Amino acid sequence: MTIIMKPRDYDLQALWKPFTANRQFKAAPRIFVSARDMHYTTDDGRQVLDGTAGLWCVNAGHSRPRIVDAIKRQLDTMDYSPAFQMGHPGEFRVADLIRQLAPGDLDHVFFANSGSEAVDSALKIALAYHRARGEGHRNVLIGRERGYHGVGFGGISVGGIPANRKAYGSMLPRVDHLPHTHNPEKNAFSRGQPAWGAHLADDLETRIIALHDASNIAAVIVEPVAGSTGVLVPPKGYLERLRAICDKHGLLLIFDEVITGFGRTGRAFAAETFGVVPDMITFAKGVTNATIPLSGVIVRRQIYDTVINNAPPGMVELFHGYTYSGHPVATAAAEATLGLYHEEKLFDRAREIAPHFENAVHTLKGVPHVIDVRNFGLMAGIDLEPRPGKPGARAFDAFLRCFEQGVLTRVTGETIALSPPLIISRNQIDELVGAIAGVLRKLD
Ligand code: PXG
């Protein structure tokens, strides 16, 4: 493999980078040119240990030949097949594989291309389901503060990140939000699920249902572990209570598993890890090991049956879908990825190495600036004390220094987030955490 290591021969200006400080980035760009297993290579030839699986997505490590070869073979065979009214074998096979990984009777899969589209699809399926049942008045959607469900108008409406919402007007009109579960006063330095906070789920019944009436509410969407806002682990009993309240009042419960899916919590889905079966699961990222975009929604049989059987024979049942739903190259990537996860038992591996990861990240307690550490599976959030009047600046500096030292971390607000590929070794975990500790000790 040739690695380009020459002065940059391209102009940086035309590109508008997403969720990036463009001016700052272009003044000092960070460019990757290749990747293999646990490491990236930068354009100045440095190796960088990937502590974040790209953006929480490269669960099997980078450029795995089995996946790459499957993509190449598919491209040589058939580039594209129409998503609507035509089919190809790969999309059926991958839906079947995903069904086998899903909990309970979640056994039908709708494909999209990004987590954002998966979320929009799930919200629309929830509305279509209630309408098919003759309860079209159930159209209020409930999200949660600090939730991240992508960047579509549906996702930002149920999402709970002020910066992602404030510039975009009124969004979906009938939405409410549960309180988030993060409480450092009660739960700082918790290992795994915090003990305090299950009662926060009761807000769904005592405030939200009381305000809107259950008969108007379609669905509740939460991330089982909130990723983007800093690895917020559900308190013990919290998800169980949400499930019980949804059941009592006929609300659909959607788990957004875009981050937690495919082994991140030590099982295929966090639903299985926590023993709580939702009505729908959204997935993306790890389904193809991030090689080719693919996402989707897994729904319970009854949801599929209700929507399908409500339409007259021969008619389209759900007026929704994307040109690239179930794209053959993406499903080829997914089939190879799911095969690799199975063959290498990577979800078990994540579960087995998680205690070492937990111990390692909790050694950061007592290191300068660290005010909280949280972890679950192979995810961790490390909160830094902000510099007065400069929100996020210290954490961002830590990220830059870590990168200079050869480890990739991710920063969100005041939190350093870690979510390494599930193939990470014990030594590499120690290297990652050691580098962070070293950086923090020198940081002002
Ligand atoms: N739901 C969840 C729970 C997510 O984490 C999305 C939906 C949207 O997925 P797409 O594919 O549309 O980006 C996400 C995405 C980060 C980070 O570091 C998190 C995401 C994406 C990029 C960065 O916090 N999550």
Boltz pocket constraint, residues with backbone or C-beta under 6 A from the ligand:
constraints:
  - pocket:
      binder: B
      contacts: [[A, 55], [A, 56], [A, 113], [A, 114], [A, 115], [A, 116], [A, 117], [A, 119], [A, 148], [A, 149], [A, 150], [A, 151], [A, 223], [A, 227], [A, 228], [A, 229], [A, 256], [A, 257], [A, 258], [A, 259], [A, 284], [A, 285], [A, 410], [A, 412]]
      max_distance: 6.0
